[in-house]
Amino acid sequence: MTKISIEVCIISARGLGRSTSLLKPQWFAVGWIDPNSKYCTKIYSSGNPNPTWKTKFLFDVDDRSSNLQDLSLTIEIHKREPIFLRDKLHGTANIMLKEFLVKFLKETDTFRTGLEEVGSFQLRKQNSGRPQGFVDISVRISKERDGVSSHSGRNGFHSTDRRTKIALAIEDSLVLSYPTQSQP
């Protein structure tokens, strides 16, 4: 049994729209493959509708796993009001990892150091499916290396309470808890 490491980097988002108020919106992203293990970016507080995070997270899968074809990455972009600190889901992108995994498994000998691809994916409003901008990500797939364990990148971190909360960092100081939605 070989383990495959999948590293996802949430690079940025584009076209999130201008704010109608005088207050600058704050943006953050939440990403996961397993809903019980979510990763979160730092809060981008400049008010620009094109936030940049460059947050990485890593997870391992067994290459003989039966659900390899069904693995999907979910990225949610959230908008936070700067005064009342209320969060609103702006848009969601669901990315099937099947095409990345198939390409890696077919050409494992060619990609000795791994396979990396960068792409932009459409964000959609949850209820209407209306386009809400784009999220840019990179996916790197490689065979598991010794000494590598699941972690988050330097600009984000792993949730500590997997069932109820996600940790958010604001400008390297304050840490807030972000509640997750219950899964049916």
N, C-alpha and C positions, 0 to 999 in steps of 0.2 A: 504494500500500500504506500502510495506516494501522496504527500500533501502538496497542494497547490496554494501559493500565497497570492492573494489579490489585494493590491494596494490601490485605493481610490483617492484622488486628490480633487476636492471641490475648489476649482480655480477661481471662478468669478460668476457673476450673473450680469446679463445685459438687458436693456429695454424694459426695466421694471416700471417705468412711468414716472412722471413728475408728480410731486405732492401738490395738492390744491390748497393746502394751508401754508402759513408762514413757517411752521415748524419743520425742521429737517427730519425725515423718517430715518429710522435705524434699521438695518437689515442683518439677518443672520440666517444660516442654513442648517438644516438637520438632515443627516443622511444615514441610511441603514440598509442592510440586507436582511438581517435578523431583527424583527421588531423589538426583541428583548434586549438588544444591544445597539443603541443609537449613538451617533457621534454628532457633535455640534461645533459650529465655527464660532469665532469671536464675533461680537457685535460690531458691525461696520457703521460708524456713527457720523460720517461726513455729510449725509443727506444726498449724496450722489446716487442717481438711479442705476449705476453700474458698479456695484460693490465688488471688491477683490478680497479673497480670503486665503487661498493657497493652503487649505487645511487638508492633511492626509490622514487616512485611517487604513488599517490593515486587518485582514482576517484570512484564515486558512480553511480550505475545504479538502476533503478526500477525493482524489481523482476517480475513484470507483463508486462514488455516491450516486444513488439513483436519481436524486433531485437536481443534479448538475444542470440539466436542460431547463429547469424551472427557476433557477436563481435570477432574481431581479434586484436592482438597486433602486431605492426610492430616495429622492432628494426633494425636500420641502424648503421653500423660501418663505421666511416670515418677515413681516414688517412690524416694527415696534414703535409706539408713540413715545416721544422723548419725555413728556411730562408725566403722564399717567401710567406709563410703562405697560400698557396693554398690548398684547400680541395679536396679530391677525395673519392667518395663512394667506399668502399672496398667490402662490402657485405650486404645483407639484409636477415632477418629472419621474416617470417610471421607465427604467432602462433595463431591458433584458440583457443579461450577461452571456447568453448562449453563444452569440456570434463571436465574442471575444474568446471564450473558452474553446469553441470548436477550432478556431484559427490557431490557438496556442497548442492544443492537443494534436492537431494535424502536423504541425511543423515544429515539434518540440526540439528536434535535433538542430534545426536552423536557428531557433531562438534560445541559445544556451544561456544567455544572461536574462532572458525574459522578453516578453512582448509588451510594448507600450503603445497605446493609442489615445489620441485626444479628440474630443468631440463636443459639439454643442447640441443640447437637447431642449426641446420646446417645453416650457412651463405651462401648465393648464390650470384653470380655476377648477376647484374640486367639484362643485355642483353642475356648472354649465359646460365645462370642458373648453371654455373660451381661452385663446392664447393669452399669456401673461408675460412674455419675454422668454429669455433663454438662460440656461445654466451651462457653463463650460466645465467639463471634467476631464481628467485623464485616468485611464485604467492601465495598471501595470500588472501583468501576470507572470509569475515565475515559479519554479520549483522551490519548496520551502528550504530555507537555509538554517543551519544550526545556530542557535542563540537568538533567533528572531521570534518575538512573541507579539501578540496583538497589542497595539498601542495607537495613540493618535498622534497627529503631527504637532509641530511646535505652536500652531495657532489654534488648536482646539483640543478637547479632551473627552475622554470616555465617560459615560454616565456612571455614577457610583451606585445608584439605586435603580437597577434595571427595570423594575416593575412600575415605578411611579414617576420618576423624575429624570431630567436631563440637566446637567450642570452647564451654566452659561458664564462666560467670563466677559467682563467689561473693562477694556483698556488695561489688562494685566492687574486688576485690583479686586473689585467686587465680584463675588460669585453668587449667582442667583439660581434658583431651581425652576426648571421649566417642566410642567406636568405633561405627560404623554397621554395620547388618546387611548382609551381602552380598545383592545382588539376583540372583534366578535369571535 
